[in-house]
Amino acid sequence: MPALCRGRVVRVPSGSLVRVVGTELVIPCNVSDYDGPSEQNFDWSFSSSGSSFVELASTWEAGFPAQPYRERLQRGEILLRRTANDGVELHIKNVQPSDQGHYKCSTPSTDATVQGNYEDIVQVKVLADALQVGAVAPTEPGLSLRLGEPFELRCSASTASPLHTHLALLWELQRGTARRSVLALTHEGRFRPGPGYEQRYRVGDVRLDTVGADGYRLSVARALAADQGSYRCVVSEWIGEQGSWQEIQEKAVDVATVLIQPTVLRVAVARNVSVAEGKGLDLTCNITTDRADDVRPEVTWYFSRTPDGAWPGAPVLARLDRDSLVHSSPHVALSHVDARSYHLLVRDVSKENSGYYFCHVALWAPGHNRSWHKVAEARSAPASVDVTWLEPDYQVYLNASKVPEFSDDLTELECRIVDMKSLQASVRFTVSWYYRVNRRSDDLVASELLAVMNGDWTLKYGDRSKQRAQDGDFIFSKERTDTFSFRIQRTTEEDRGSYYCAVSAWTKQRNDSWVKSKDVFSKPVNIFWASEDSVLVVKARQPKPFFAAGNTFEMTCKVSSKNIKSPRYSVLITAEKPVGDLSSPNETKYIISLDQDSVVKLENWTDASRVDGVVLEKVQEDEFRYRMYQTQVSDAGLYRCVVTAWSPVRGSLWREAATSLSNPIEIDFQTAGPIFNASVHSDTPSVIRGDLIKLFCIIAVEGGALDPDDMAFDVSWFAVHSFGLDKAPVLLSSLDRKGIVTTAERDRKSELSLERVGVLEFLLRVHGSEDQDFGNYYCSVTPWVRSPTGSWQKEAEIYSKPIFVTVKMDVLNAFKYPLLIGVGLSTVIGLLSCLIGYCSSHWCCKKEVQETRRERRRLMSMEMD
């Protein structure tokens, strides 16, 4: 029993330990120390009777052991092995009968106030070796077996121990240096299969039986390749005391070595076979094996397109299982001719049956409880089968029924099958179209696939033709049974090159699928035309070169073209200001146009009074005439014809072929009329915010004197709200020659008014001016002069120089009310502060004033001292 003192407990195994002579004795001793040092010292003593103990060994005192045990300690037969800081083991090797007795483990006390040692005692019994283990040798030293054959191994074990002991037995298999448990019988009488043997033990394939009083037999119903190796029988002796078991000794004996011989199996099939299409294919699988017992073959036929087909992933044609049941398709038969021959019959073969055939055989042997296990398998070499048939005989002819002469012309190719011979009803034809660009003879250019038709009539486009086929530009069709066509609705220069077709013959198979059997290519057809640059020339002329304002201006444009297919022309009349006119430099104005379908459209003609004043008409297919009635002085400039040639594309569509510009025709009015100038004047260029701004636009007339009734003006006012002219001008208000005033919308509070105050003066008023109304102001004037014929002529627009207007702020009015409010608030706050101070001095601070006076008197007295 463990001794307990101050929390320290010394423990050795409870009960008694039993060992057999010649084995090793190991006694552990541990101490639980809650308040002592972390590393404990141990002393071992021995007593044969249990009364007086002799020192045996110590972990801290070298001279502790008694004389009889010192030699055994020096030889290493007795040793102490520390397992932890608070644990140690006593090892006695080769236990002798004299080692039977009581062993005491004690730990010395290192406490200053507590005296004595703490210890625990265990009893050891030593028995004589009464265990006998032997091997029952087989008839031969080594067992040579074939896969699937049974075998048995035996060993004997008995004990004559005076105590009530139990035996445990284990069969072990050793392969090389590795050992594995096969099947064990524990000391409690339970069977325990080793890893990997559980299933075989459950089905009865591996068994352990007792034979007689001391015999143990390992039975294996069918040998596997993993069963090869050396077997030995391991026996251990156990004793039970106080509900626990101790293994007192173990012995092992080698029984036999088992060799597993592989089963010989060879499979052979005829190597090369040729059969006509529509006939039957007959192949024989011959089996050779050294097994004459009750084995059953499983035969499987495979098919592959290549001789090294991926088996067993190749398609299965037919299979005969070990129960002689056939699994196959309706057109394939598998028969068992004799014990070692199996025939495969494929009926009505076609071209798709050409390939390589394999015969795979597996041998199965019966096992325990109606189970089967595979003992061998083999595959034959590939048998090459060639299905011969009569190919369709035909030729392919390619013809260009429509050849383009220009870009955008139609191209049509016809691919026809001719000289057809030996055709069967189960043959259909499809076509593939190819394109190859023209290069020099020494350049190799790969062909591009345009379209291909499969055996199920599905059409697939190539990269070159996919988009254009979706747009309807490429059309592939089958006109008749023997004719295929290819149309290019709009042939471009990139389409020039060689075209050829390939006609494929497809044969219908047994499963209603189609397999390509032959391809025949046509000779190429070259699509080419000489490409020359389109030429378009436009010449403009003026029948009446001299005329005055108010007359009719006429200009004709003659068009000539080359290398343009069936051209139609569209005409645009443009006008430019003459050189030296700075009113609108570099501005081209579109006046009127006529498209290729002779539809007239006014472009940027904005003169509302002369909507019908311009006419553009087609005189001939290549000649056009432009007229402008009641010409104005403002119409002066350079006039041209812009002509575009259009070619027809796919019926009603047109493609732009070329564009050309005619020579200019100038309108120059040689007149000695008045010269107009405009200027801006203001008496109030600098105003205070809210005041009225007055701006006068004054027109001056130089040259011939005009009656005021013969003059009219369009006046517009502009402003640039910045110190410079870097921003875009803003239209403020305008007054036309009829007296109609138009004012632009603004987001300001100030208002605008514009009026004519004199024959040549126009006044702009800005009411309630704001800070944002500052900036540069100028006016633009468009004079109108009545001609002797009574028509009004529009003169060139003129601009005045800008005048800068400043809007100031009225400081007095701006700060008047804030100053009054500030002075009033300051007066009120000052009076309130005086009142608070007066009240505080009379009612709140009287005591503090008296103390101050006393302090003052004390200071004065100190100075006097």
Secondary structure, 3 states (H helix, E strand, C coil): CCCEECCEEEECCCCEEEEECCCCEEEEEEEECCCCCCCCCCEEEEECCCCCCEEEEECCCCCCCCHHHHHHHHHCCEEEEEEECCEEEEEECCCCHHHCEEEEEEECCCCCCCCCCEEEEEEEEEECCCEEEEEECCCCCEEEEECCCCEEEEEEEEECCCCCEEEEEEEEEEECCEEEEEEEECCCCCEEECCCCHHHHHCCCEEEEEECCCEEEEEECCCCHHHCEEEEEEEEEEEEECCEEEEEEEEEEEEEEEEEECCCEEEECCCEEEEECCCCEEEEEEEEECCCCCCEEEEEEEEECCCCCCCCCCCEEEEECCCCCEEECCCEEEEEEECCEEEEEECCCCHHHCEEEEEEEEEEEECHHHCEEEEEEEECCCEEEEEECCCCEEEEEEEEEECCCCCCCCEEEEEEEEEEECCCCCEEEEEEEEEECCCCCCCCCCCEEEEEECCCCCEEECCCCHHHHHCCCEEEEEEECCEEEEEECCCCHHHCEEEEEEEEEEEECCCCCEEEEEEEECCCEEECCCCCCCEEEEEEECCCCCCCCCCCEEEEEEEEEECCCCCEEEEEEEEECCCCCCCCCCCEEEEEEECCCCCEEECCCCCHHHCCCEEEEEEECCEEEEEECCCCHHHCEEEEEEEEEEEEECCCEEEEEEEEECCCEEECCCCCCCEEEEEEECCCCEEECCCCEEEEEEEEEECCCCCHHHEEEEEEEEEECCCCCCCCCEEEEEECCCCCEEECCCCCCCEEEEEECCCCEEEEEEECCCHHHCEEEEEEEEEEEECCCCCEEECCCEECCCEEEEEECCHHHHHHHHHHHHHHHHHHHHHHHHHHHHHHHHHCCHHHHHHHHHHHHHHHHHHHC
